[in-house]
Amino acid sequence: MRRLLFPVIAASLFLAPSVRAQEKRVEMDDATKRATAKALEWLSSRQNADGSFSDGAYAHNTAITAYAMLAFMSQGHLPSQGQYGPEVAKAARFLVASQRESDGYLVGARGGNMYSHAMATLALAELYGQTGDDALKAPVKKAADLIIKSQSFNGGWRYEPQPTGADISVTIMQVMALRAAKNAGMHVPDTTLKKAIAYIKSCYRPEIGGFTYMPQSGAPGFARTAAGLCVLFLTGEYEAKEISRGVEYLKSHFNDYTHFYYGHYYGAHAMHQVGGKDWEDWYGRLTKYFLPSQSPDGSWSSTNRREVGPVYQTSIAVIVLSVPAHYLPIFQR
């Protein structure tokens, strides 16, 4: 594989001194490093022979595989480096093999939806961006093109790869995937992202400070608000009026256990973008929650029926705890 001239981890060297100093305020301590190392060891034992990961009813699933793959990558493991390089390589091969030749849909023979497609696209785009592996270029481009073609008239996406509806949850995952693809050098039309931003903003409730599932539909929630803020930062909307109240909403809803892991996957990214003491305090809350709740075998598992399963939960726990390591481009400031 062709490697980039400047490793991703070195990106912080090119930041302004004030930003570098701010980044150094939040680091992974030894206890967190031990916890994530044990979690990755557990995850590696759960990989299927075909390179995929399964979780409960989600057998050989592209989304679950992508989450696990990103967990390894969040600690710097790539196909050509790190203890778990072989696991990343096998997972990537599974995702590429799962792509539908006719349109680039990354769901595989076991089935899936645009959630699965977006997560798989994100993982492959992150890997392509870090390695420059030419074998990944065409699959990532094809996957990103499908997302672009499937955007609904109102700027969002729904469960199927066609422009037939939208909700904030599916939409945000597509924007994450497109942002990663764009970072990796793929062409993503500005109009696509602008329409997506407009849709996401239409789900904002200014009187509460949070984001709803659909425009004028239901109450705001922690997970949706974290995801909404995450995308505003990813698309360069740093001065958006929704951000300040959205951040306060997150702070006051940290322990909202509805889609807790999903919410903190986005919340960690959003608060990292906020930076400063807000991020320092947030990361402290993350470690105080996740470290004591880790199982002796290294996994995380909740009995909450809204959570998928231990592979999913463990992967997300590793990803959010590893944000200060700065390995994943999508999580960098």
PyMOL commands that set and color helices and strands:
alter all, ss='L'
color gray80, all
select helices_A, chain A and resi 8-14+17-24+30-44+62-73+85-97+114-131+134-149+168-183+190-202+222-234+242-252+260-274+276-293+310-321+323-325+329-331
alter helices_A, ss='H'
color red, helices_A
select strands_A, chain A and resi 53-55+58-61+204-205+210-211
alter strands_A, ss='S'
color yellow, strands_A
deselect
rebuild
show_as cartoon
